[in-house]
Amino acid sequence: MNIVDNSLKYKQGKTLEIEFELIVGEKDVTIAIRDNGSGMEKEALQHIFERFYRAEKSRNAETGGSGLGLAIVKQIIEEHGRKVWAESQLGEGTTIFFTLKKSNGMK
């Protein structure tokens, strides 16, 4: 939910579209959560999973939050031996990807 909440915070006045994609691999499932929000610069993207990092410091009061959400997401995913990463284009939106172990019953 934190990933979707971040999309809502940084939509910059436009109608927000959020797309979920499930990519089933041999051993893992990758989930992609893509939005058409404000996106972010490459420099900010390198830090978004760090504790207390806020990508848009000028909008902190407006958007709220502590800068811990994505750091917690990363910690949980990595504690399960999986990966989380992001891709973004300024003005176009951001995609957060994370992998989960495929369950035995999943095809």
N, CA, C and O atoms as CSV, one atom per row, in Angstrom:
chain,resi,resn,atom,element,x,y,z
A,1,MET,N,N,0.820,-1.199,0.000
A,1,MET,CA,C,0.000,0.000,0.000
A,1,MET,C,C,0.862,1.260,0.000
A,1,MET,O,O,0.456,2.287,-0.544
A,2,ASN,N,N,2.037,1.192,0.600
A,2,ASN,CA,C,2.897,2.369,0.629
A,2,ASN,C,C,3.252,2.838,-0.771
A,2,ASN,O,O,3.316,4.041,-1.021
A,3,ILE,N,N,3.482,1.910,-1.682
A,3,ILE,CA,C,3.856,2.269,-3.044
A,3,ILE,C,C,2.715,3.025,-3.715
A,3,ILE,O,O,2.953,4.025,-4.392
A,4,VAL,N,N,1.491,2.565,-3.539
A,4,VAL,CA,C,0.326,3.245,-4.114
A,4,VAL,C,C,0.126,4.597,-3.442
A,4,VAL,O,O,-0.204,5.574,-4.114
A,5,ASP,N,N,0.317,4.670,-2.138
A,5,ASP,CA,C,0.193,5.936,-1.413
A,5,ASP,C,C,1.174,6.973,-1.956
A,5,ASP,O,O,0.815,8.140,-2.111
A,6,ASN,N,N,2.402,6.562,-2.245
A,6,ASN,CA,C,3.380,7.488,-2.826
A,6,ASN,C,C,2.914,7.989,-4.184
A,6,ASN,O,O,3.095,9.164,-4.501
A,7,SER,N,N,2.323,7.126,-4.984
A,7,SER,CA,C,1.797,7.546,-6.286
A,7,SER,C,C,0.752,8.641,-6.109
A,7,SER,O,O,0.746,9.627,-6.847
A,8,LEU,N,N,-0.117,8.468,-5.143
A,8,LEU,CA,C,-1.160,9.466,-4.890
A,8,LEU,C,C,-0.574,10.797,-4.428
A,8,LEU,O,O,-1.082,11.856,-4.797
A,9,LYS,N,N,0.479,10.755,-3.632
A,9,LYS,CA,C,1.094,11.982,-3.115
A,9,LYS,C,C,1.732,12.824,-4.206
A,9,LYS,O,O,1.717,14.052,-4.129
A,10,TYR,N,N,2.292,12.180,-5.221
A,10,TYR,CA,C,3.095,12.898,-6.214
A,10,TYR,C,C,2.470,12.916,-7.602
A,10,TYR,O,O,3.189,12.890,-8.602
A,11,LYS,N,N,1.150,12.960,-7.677
A,11,LYS,CA,C,0.484,12.928,-8.980
A,11,LYS,C,C,0.476,14.273,-9.691
A,11,LYS,O,O,0.190,14.313,-10.888
A,12,GLN,N,N,0.767,15.342,-9.032
A,12,GLN,CA,C,0.869,16.697,-9.583
A,12,GLN,C,C,-0.386,17.145,-10.325
A,12,GLN,O,O,-0.298,17.643,-11.447
A,13,GLY,N,N,-1.534,16.975,-9.717
A,13,GLY,CA,C,-2.768,17.539,-10.243
A,13,GLY,C,C,-3.397,16.815,-11.412
A,13,GLY,O,O,-4.511,17.167,-11.799
A,14,LYS,N,N,-2.749,15.830,-11.991
A,14,LYS,CA,C,-3.365,15.129,-13.114
A,14,LYS,C,C,-4.104,13.891,-12.625
A,14,LYS,O,O,-3.892,13.429,-11.504
A,15,THR,N,N,-4.970,13.362,-13.477
A,15,THR,CA,C,-5.672,12.137,-13.142
A,15,THR,C,C,-4.649,11.011,-13.067
A,15,THR,O,O,-3.927,10.743,-14.028
A,16,LEU,N,N,-4.599,10.373,-11.937
A,16,LEU,CA,C,-3.587,9.347,-11.705
A,16,LEU,C,C,-4.039,8.007,-12.266
A,16,LEU,O,O,-5.174,7.578,-12.055
A,17,GLU,N,N,-3.146,7.365,-12.974
A,17,GLU,CA,C,-3.371,6.005,-13.450
A,17,GLU,C,C,-2.309,5.118,-12.818
A,17,GLU,O,O,-1.119,5.430,-12.863
A,18,ILE,N,N,-2.743,4.018,-12.234
A,18,ILE,CA,C,-1.819,3.058,-11.636
A,18,ILE,C,C,-2.062,1.712,-12.305
A,18,ILE,O,O,-3.196,1.241,-12.399
A,19,GLU,N,N,-0.993,1.113,-12.760
A,19,GLU,CA,C,-1.078,-0.167,-13.469
A,19,GLU,C,C,-0.260,-1.201,-12.708
A,19,GLU,O,O,0.859,-0.927,-12.275
A,20,PHE,N,N,-0.826,-2.379,-12.551
A,20,PHE,CA,C,-0.138,-3.484,-11.897
A,20,PHE,C,C,0.156,-4.553,-12.947
A,20,PHE,O,O,-0.706,-4.887,-13.761
A,21,GLU,N,N,1.361,-5.080,-12.923
A,21,GLU,CA,C,1.731,-6.138,-13.866
A,21,GLU,C,C,2.380,-7.276,-13.094
A,21,GLU,O,O,3.217,-7.046,-12.220
A,22,LEU,N,N,2.000,-8.479,-13.414
A,22,LEU,CA,C,2.544,-9.683,-12.797
A,22,LEU,C,C,3.351,-10.430,-13.856
A,22,LEU,O,O,2.815,-10.818,-14.895
A,23,ILE,N,N,4.632,-10.628,-13.589
A,23,ILE,CA,C,5.523,-11.304,-14.530
A,23,ILE,C,C,5.978,-12.601,-13.862
A,23,ILE,O,O,6.746,-12.574,-12.900
A,24,VAL,N,N,5.506,-13.722,-14.374
A,24,VAL,CA,C,5.795,-15.018,-13.764
A,24,VAL,C,C,7.043,-15.612,-14.403
A,24,VAL,O,O,7.077,-15.883,-15.603
A,25,GLY,N,N,8.067,-15.807,-13.577
A,25,GLY,CA,C,9.312,-16.415,-14.036
A,25,GLY,C,C,9.402,-17.854,-13.572
A,25,GLY,O,O,8.446,-18.410,-13.034
A,26,GLU,N,N,10.555,-18.444,-13.787
A,26,GLU,CA,C,10.757,-19.852,-13.421
A,26,GLU,C,C,10.671,-20.073,-11.905
A,26,GLU,O,O,10.005,-21.003,-11.448
A,27,LYS,N,N,11.350,-19.212,-11.126
A,27,LYS,CA,C,11.384,-19.382,-9.672
A,27,LYS,C,C,10.762,-18.217,-8.912
A,27,LYS,O,O,10.394,-18.350,-7.745
A,28,ASP,N,N,10.650,-17.081,-9.580
A,28,ASP,CA,C,10.149,-15.871,-8.930
A,28,ASP,C,C,8.967,-15.284,-9.693
A,28,ASP,O,O,8.734,-15.590,-10.862
A,29,VAL,N,N,8.240,-14.441,-8.994
A,29,VAL,CA,C,7.202,-13.620,-9.602
A,29,VAL,C,C,7.643,-12.178,-9.411
A,29,VAL,O,O,7.996,-11.779,-8.302
A,30,THR,N,N,7.626,-11.402,-10.470
A,30,THR,CA,C,7.947,-9.981,-10.367
A,30,THR,C,C,6.652,-9.201,-10.476
A,30,THR,O,O,5.858,-9.415,-11.392
A,31,ILE,N,N,6.450,-8.303,-9.544
A,31,ILE,CA,C,5.285,-7.428,-9.563
A,31,ILE,C,C,5.777,-6.030,-9.896
A,31,ILE,O,O,6.704,-5.520,-9.267
A,32,ALA,N,N,5.150,-5.417,-10.892
A,32,ALA,CA,C,5.481,-4.051,-11.297
A,32,ALA,C,C,4.280,-3.169,-11.000
A,32,ALA,O,O,3.158,-3.480,-11.401
A,33,ILE,N,N,4.516,-2.069,-10.300
A,33,ILE,CA,C,3.470,-1.089,-10.006
A,33,ILE,C,C,3.899,0.203,-10.682
A,33,ILE,O,O,4.879,0.831,-10.283
A,34,ARG,N,N,3.154,0.591,-11.709
A,34,ARG,CA,C,3.528,1.704,-12.579
A,34,ARG,C,C,2.498,2.824,-12.437
A,34,ARG,O,O,1.295,2.568,-12.409
A,35,ASP,N,N,2.977,4.068,-12.349
A,35,ASP,CA,C,2.060,5.206,-12.305
A,35,ASP,C,C,2.459,6.243,-13.349
A,35,ASP,O,O,3.555,6.202,-13.908
A,36,ASN,N,N,1.547,7.164,-13.594
A,36,ASN,CA,C,1.811,8.255,-14.537
A,36,ASN,C,C,2.005,9.570,-13.787
A,36,ASN,O,O,1.679,10.639,-14.304
A,37,GLY,N,N,2.535,9.486,-12.570
A,37,GLY,CA,C,2.735,10.666,-11.726
A,37,GLY,C,C,3.868,11.548,-12.206
A,37,GLY,O,O,4.205,11.552,-13.390
A,38,SER,N,N,4.449,12.286,-11.298
A,38,SER,CA,C,5.457,13.289,-11.644
A,38,SER,C,C,6.803,12.690,-12.021
A,38,SER,O,O,7.634,13.376,-12.616
A,39,GLY,N,N,7.034,11.431,-11.688
A,39,GLY,CA,C,8.338,10.833,-11.951
A,39,GLY,C,C,9.403,11.499,-11.102
A,39,GLY,O,O,9.097,12.347,-10.264
A,40,MET,N,N,10.648,11.120,-11.316
A,40,MET,CA,C,11.721,11.737,-10.539
A,40,MET,C,C,13.021,11.720,-11.327
A,40,MET,O,O,13.201,10.954,-12.273
A,41,GLU,N,N,13.911,12.590,-10.900
A,41,GLU,CA,C,15.216,12.683,-11.543
A,41,GLU,C,C,16.071,11.476,-11.177
A,41,GLU,O,O,15.850,10.834,-10.150
A,42,LYS,N,N,17.044,11.178,-12.024
A,42,LYS,CA,C,17.932,10.029,-11.824
A,42,LYS,C,C,18.628,10.088,-10.462
A,42,LYS,O,O,18.772,9.064,-9.796
A,43,GLU,N,N,19.054,11.271,-10.051
A,43,GLU,CA,C,19.733,11.436,-8.761
A,43,GLU,C,C,18.819,11.021,-7.607
A,43,GLU,O,O,19.256,10.323,-6.692
A,44,ALA,N,N,17.565,11.441,-7.647
A,44,ALA,CA,C,16.616,11.079,-6.592
A,44,ALA,C,C,16.331,9.582,-6.604
A,44,ALA,O,O,16.212,8.959,-5.549
A,45,LEU,N,N,16.225,9.015,-7.778
A,45,LEU,CA,C,15.900,7.597,-7.923
A,45,LEU,C,C,16.923,6.705,-7.218
A,45,LEU,O,O,16.572,5.643,-6.702
A,46,GLN,N,N,18.166,7.128,-7.197
A,46,GLN,CA,C,19.232,6.351,-6.555
A,46,GLN,C,C,19.067,6.258,-5.041
A,46,GLN,O,O,19.678,5.400,-4.403
A,47,HIS,N,N,18.245,7.136,-4.462
A,47,HIS,CA,C,18.151,7.226,-3.003
A,47,HIS,C,C,16.780,6.870,-2.431
A,47,HIS,O,O,16.614,6.883,-1.212
A,48,ILE,N,N,15.804,6.558,-3.261
A,48,ILE,CA,C,14.434,6.443,-2.745
A,48,ILE,C,C,14.220,5.318,-1.744
A,48,ILE,O,O,13.241,5.343,-0.999
A,49,PHE,N,N,15.108,4.335,-1.708
A,49,PHE,CA,C,14.955,3.239,-0.748
A,49,PHE,C,C,15.760,3.468,0.530
A,49,PHE,O,O,15.843,2.577,1.376
A,50,GLU,N,N,16.349,4.649,0.676
A,50,GLU,CA,C,17.100,4.995,1.886
A,50,GLU,C,C,16.149,5.548,2.944
A,50,GLU,O,O,15.173,6.230,2.631
A,51,ARG,N,N,16.456,5.238,4.198
A,51,ARG,CA,C,15.627,5.729,5.310
A,51,ARG,C,C,15.640,7.255,5.362
A,51,ARG,O,O,16.690,7.885,5.240
A,52,PHE,N,N,14.480,7.824,5.543
A,52,PHE,CA,C,14.242,9.258,5.701
A,52,PHE,C,C,14.488,10.072,4.432
A,52,PHE,O,O,14.481,11.302,4.489
A,53,TYR,N,N,14.703,9.428,3.304
A,53,TYR,CA,C,14.926,10.184,2.068
A,53,TYR,C,C,13.588,10.667,1.522
A,53,TYR,O,O,12.624,9.904,1.444
A,54,ARG,N,N,13.540,11.926,1.151
A,54,ARG,CA,C,12.345,12.523,0.536
A,54,ARG,C,C,12.747,13.080,-0.818
A,54,ARG,O,O,13.584,13.980,-0.889
A,55,ALA,N,N,12.171,12.566,-1.887
A,55,ALA,CA,C,12.564,12.943,-3.247
A,55,ALA,C,C,12.287,14.408,-3.547
A,55,ALA,O,O,13.097,15.069,-4.195
A,56,GLU,N,N,11.162,14.920,-3.087
A,56,GLU,CA,C,10.801,16.307,-3.395
A,56,GLU,C,C,10.777,17.115,-2.110
A,56,GLU,O,O,9.718,17.350,-1.528
A,57,LYS,N,N,11.929,17.528,-1.687
A,57,LYS,CA,C,12.043,18.242,-0.412
A,57,LYS,C,C,11.190,19.510,-0.383
A,57,LYS,O,O,10.698,19.899,0.677
A,58,SER,N,N,11.015,20.147,-1.518
A,58,SER,CA,C,10.226,21.378,-1.561
A,58,SER,C,C,8.748,21.122,-1.299
A,58,SER,O,O,8.015,22.053,-0.966
A,59,ARG,N,N,8.295,19.874,-1.444
A,59,ARG,CA,C,6.883,19.553,-1.250
A,59,ARG,C,C,6.636,18.763,0.032
A,59,ARG,O,O,5.541,18.232,0.217
A,60,ASN,N,N,7.626,18.672,0.922
A,60,ASN,CA,C,7.492,17.852,2.124
A,60,ASN,C,C,6.261,18.188,2.947
A,60,ASN,O,O,5.526,17.288,3.354
A,61,ALA,N,N,6.026,19.458,3.197
A,61,ALA,CA,C,4.890,19.850,4.026
A,61,ALA,C,C,3.580,19.486,3.339
A,61,ALA,O,O,2.622,19.079,3.997
A,62,GLU,N,N,3.540,19.629,2.039
A,62,GLU,CA,C,2.332,19.355,1.268
A,62,GLU,C,C,2.005,17.860,1.212
A,62,GLU,O,O,0.838,17.479,1.308
A,63,THR,N,N,3.018,17.022,1.059
A,63,THR,CA,C,2.779,15.595,0.854
A,63,THR,C,C,2.801,14.770,2.134
A,63,THR,O,O,2.238,13.675,2.164
A,64,GLY,N,N,3.421,15.255,3.167
A,64,GLY,CA,C,3.496,14.499,4.415
A,64,GLY,C,C,4.386,13.277,4.286
A,64,GLY,O,O,5.039,13.081,3.261
A,65,GLY,N,N,4.409,12.466,5.317
A,65,GLY,CA,C,5.231,11.256,5.306
A,65,GLY,C,C,6.573,11.485,5.966
A,65,GLY,O,O,7.012,12.619,6.153
A,66,SER,N,N,7.216,10.377,6.315
A,66,SER,CA,C,8.482,10.451,7.040
A,66,SER,C,C,9.692,10.071,6.201
A,66,SER,O,O,10.828,10.262,6.633
A,67,GLY,N,N,9.461,9.534,5.004
A,67,GLY,CA,C,10.578,9.057,4.201
A,67,GLY,C,C,11.023,7.657,4.595
A,67,GLY,O,O,12.129,7.235,4.257
A,68,LEU,N,N,10.168,6.941,5.307
A,68,LEU,CA,C,10.508,5.578,5.734
A,68,LEU,C,C,9.816,4.491,4.916
A,68,LEU,O,O,10.273,3.348,4.901
A,69,GLY,N,N,8.740,4.826,4.247
A,69,GLY,CA,C,7.905,3.824,3.584
A,69,GLY,C,C,8.644,2.900,2.640
A,69,GLY,O,O,8.570,1.680,2.790
A,70,LEU,N,N,9.355,3.451,1.670
A,70,LEU,CA,C,10.054,2.606,0.701
A,70,LEU,C,C,11.244,1.890,1.325
A,70,LEU,O,O,11.616,0.804,0.882
A,71,ALA,N,N,11.841,2.488,2.349
A,71,ALA,CA,C,12.931,1.805,3.063
A,71,ALA,C,C,12.395,0.558,3.757
A,71,ALA,O,O,13.062,-0.477,3.783
A,72,ILE,N,N,11.206,0.653,4.312
A,72,ILE,CA,C,10.582,-0.500,4.972
A,72,ILE,C,C,10.204,-1.557,3.940
A,72,ILE,O,O,10.412,-2.749,4.165
A,73,VAL,N,N,9.646,-1.123,2.805
A,73,VAL,CA,C,9.330,-2.059,1.720
A,73,VAL,C,C,10.587,-2.837,1.330
A,73,VAL,O,O,10.558,-4.062,1.215
A,74,LYS,N,N,11.686,-2.114,1.129
A,74,LYS,CA,C,12.953,-2.743,0.729
A,74,LYS,C,C,13.426,-3.743,1.786
A,74,LYS,O,O,13.848,-4.852,1.456
A,75,GLN,N,N,13.354,-3.349,3.042
A,75,GLN,CA,C,13.803,-4.225,4.122
A,75,GLN,C,C,12.996,-5.520,4.150
A,75,GLN,O,O,13.569,-6.602,4.286
A,76,ILE,N,N,11.693,-5.423,4.023
A,76,ILE,CA,C,10.836,-6.616,4.062
A,76,ILE,C,C,11.137,-7.536,2.878
A,76,ILE,O,O,11.294,-8.746,3.044
A,77,ILE,N,N,11.214,-6.954,1.691
A,77,ILE,CA,C,11.482,-7.759,0.493
A,77,ILE,C,C,12.848,-8.437,0.601
A,77,ILE,O,O,12.975,-9.626,0.307
A,78,GLU,N,N,13.865,-7.690,1.019
A,78,GLU,CA,C,15.217,-8.254,1.107
A,78,GLU,C,C,15.348,-9.280,2.227
A,78,GLU,O,O,16.156,-10.203,2.121
A,79,GLU,N,N,14.570,-9.137,3.299
A,79,GLU,CA,C,14.586,-10.144,4.369
A,79,GLU,C,C,14.081,-11.494,3.868
A,79,GLU,O,O,14.390,-12.535,4.446
A,80,HIS,N,N,13.309,-11.466,2.798
A,80,HIS,CA,C,12.816,-12.697,2.177
A,80,HIS,C,C,13.718,-13.151,1.031
A,80,HIS,O,O,13.363,-14.045,0.263
A,81,GLY,N,N,14.893,-12.521,0.926
A,81,GLY,CA,C,15.856,-12.916,-0.091
A,81,GLY,C,C,15.486,-12.489,-1.499
A,81,GLY,O,O,15.924,-13.105,-2.470
A,82,ARG,N,N,14.691,-11.450,-1.619
A,82,ARG,CA,C,14.220,-10.990,-2.922
A,82,ARG,C,C,14.694,-9.569,-3.185
A,82,ARG,O,O,15.371,-8.971,-2.349
A,83,LYS,N,N,14.333,-9.023,-4.362
A,83,LYS,CA,C,14.825,-7.710,-4.785
A,83,LYS,C,C,13.687,-6.720,-4.987
A,83,LYS,O,O,12.551,-7.098,-5.271
A,84,VAL,N,N,14.023,-5.440,-4.833
A,84,VAL,CA,C,13.111,-4.347,-5.158
A,84,VAL,C,C,13.934,-3.268,-5.855
A,84,VAL,O,O,15.068,-2.996,-5.463
A,85,TRP,N,N,13.366,-2.660,-6.880
A,85,TRP,CA,C,14.058,-1.590,-7.606
A,85,TRP,C,C,13.027,-0.696,-8.279
A,85,TRP,O,O,11.837,-1.009,-8.312
A,86,ALA,N,N,13.501,0.409,-8.810
A,86,ALA,CA,C,12.596,1.384,-9.426
A,86,ALA,C,C,13.184,1.919,-10.719
A,86,ALA,O,O,14.399,1.964,-10.910
A,87,GLU,N,N,12.279,2.322,-11.600
A,87,GLU,CA,C,12.625,3.044,-12.817
A,87,GLU,C,C,11.703,4.247,-12.876
A,87,GLU,O,O,10.543,4.162,-12.473
A,88,SER,N,N,12.207,5.366,-13.373
A,88,SER,CA,C,11.390,6.570,-13.410
A,88,SER,C,C,11.848,7.491,-14.527
A,88,SER,O,O,13.015,7.504,-14.920
A,89,GLN,N,N,10.898,8.254,-15.018
A,89,GLN,CA,C,11.204,9.290,-15.992
A,89,GLN,C,C,10.493,10.556,-15.530
A,89,GLN,O,O,9.278,10.563,-15.337
A,90,LEU,N,N,11.253,11.609,-15.357
A,90,LEU,CA,C,10.709,12.875,-14.871
A,90,LEU,C,C,9.552,13.326,-15.762
A,90,LEU,O,O,9.685,13.396,-16.983
A,91,GLY,N,N,8.431,13.627,-15.140
A,91,GLY,CA,C,7.247,14.080,-15.855
A,91,GLY,C,C,6.397,12.970,-16.445
A,91,GLY,O,O,5.306,13.231,-16.953
A,92,GLU,N,N,6.878,11.737,-16.387
A,92,GLU,CA,C,6.160,10.617,-17.010
A,92,GLU,C,C,5.656,9.581,-16.009
A,92,GLU,O,O,4.667,8.898,-16.273
A,93,GLY,N,N,6.324,9.457,-14.866
A,93,GLY,CA,C,5.886,8.479,-13.881
A,93,GLY,C,C,7.011,7.575,-13.411
A,93,GLY,O,O,8.158,7.691,-13.841
A,94,THR,N,N,6.645,6.674,-12.517
A,94,THR,CA,C,7.602,5.784,-11.870
A,94,THR,C,C,7.045,4.370,-11.855
A,94,THR,O,O,5.835,4.167,-11.759
A,95,THR,N,N,7.939,3.398,-11.951
A,95,THR,CA,C,7.566,1.997,-11.797
A,95,THR,C,C,8.419,1.397,-10.685
A,95,THR,O,O,9.645,1.499,-10.702
A,96,ILE,N,N,7.757,0.777,-9.728
A,96,ILE,CA,C,8.432,0.049,-8.658
A,96,ILE,C,C,8.260,-1.438,-8.963
A,96,ILE,O,O,7.150,-1.909,-9.211
A,97,PHE,N,N,9.360,-2.159,-8.940
A,97,PHE,CA,C,9.354,-3.600,-9.185
A,97,PHE,C,C,9.788,-4.309,-7.911
A,97,PHE,O,O,10.653,-3.815,-7.187
A,98,PHE,N,N,9.195,-5.462,-7.636
A,98,PHE,CA,C,9.726,-6.309,-6.579
A,98,PHE,C,C,9.461,-7.762,-6.922
A,98,PHE,O,O,8.477,-8.096,-7.582
A,99,THR,N,N,10.363,-8.619,-6.459
A,99,THR,CA,C,10.220,-10.045,-6.725
A,99,THR,C,C,9.770,-10.765,-5.462
A,99,THR,O,O,10.095,-10.375,-4.341
A,100,LEU,N,N,9.024,-11.812,-5.684
A,100,LEU,CA,C,8.584,-12.706,-4.619
A,100,LEU,C,C,8.874,-14.130,-5.064
A,100,LEU,O,O,8.892,-14.422,-6.259
A,101,LYS,N,N,9.096,-15.000,-4.117
A,101,LYS,CA,C,9.328,-16.402,-4.446
A,101,LYS,C,C,8.022,-17.007,-4.951
A,101,LYS,O,O,6.962,-16.821,-4.354
A,102,LYS,N,N,8.119,-17.720,-6.038
A,102,LYS,CA,C,6.957,-18.377,-6.631
A,102,LYS,C,C,6.538,-19.548,-5.744
A,102,LYS,O,O,7.373,-20.364,-5.353
A,103,SER,N,N,5.253,-19.630,-5.430
A,103,SER,CA,C,4.772,-20.738,-4.596
A,103,SER,C,C,4.695,-22.013,-5.431
A,103,SER,O,O,4.639,-21.955,-6.660
A,104,ASN,N,N,4.692,-23.135,-4.775
A,104,ASN,CA,C,4.677,-24.425,-5.473
A,104,ASN,C,C,3.452,-24.608,-6.358
A,104,ASN,O,O,3.540,-25.266,-7.395
A,105,GLY,N,N,2.326,-24.050,-5.977
A,105,GLY,CA,C,1.096,-24.224,-6.743
A,105,GLY,C,C,0.931,-23.247,-7.892
A,105,GLY,O,O,-0.049,-23.342,-8.630
A,106,MET,N,N,1.838,-22.326,-8.068
A,106,MET,CA,C,1.708,-21.288,-9.091
A,106,MET,C,C,2.281,-21.755,-10.421
A,106,MET,O,O,3.356,-22.354,-10.462
A,107,LYS,N,N,1.566,-21.484,-11.508
A,107,LYS,CA,C,2.029,-21.901,-12.844
A,107,LYS,C,C,2.545,-20.749,-13.651
A,107,LYS,O,O,2.969,-20.936,-14.792
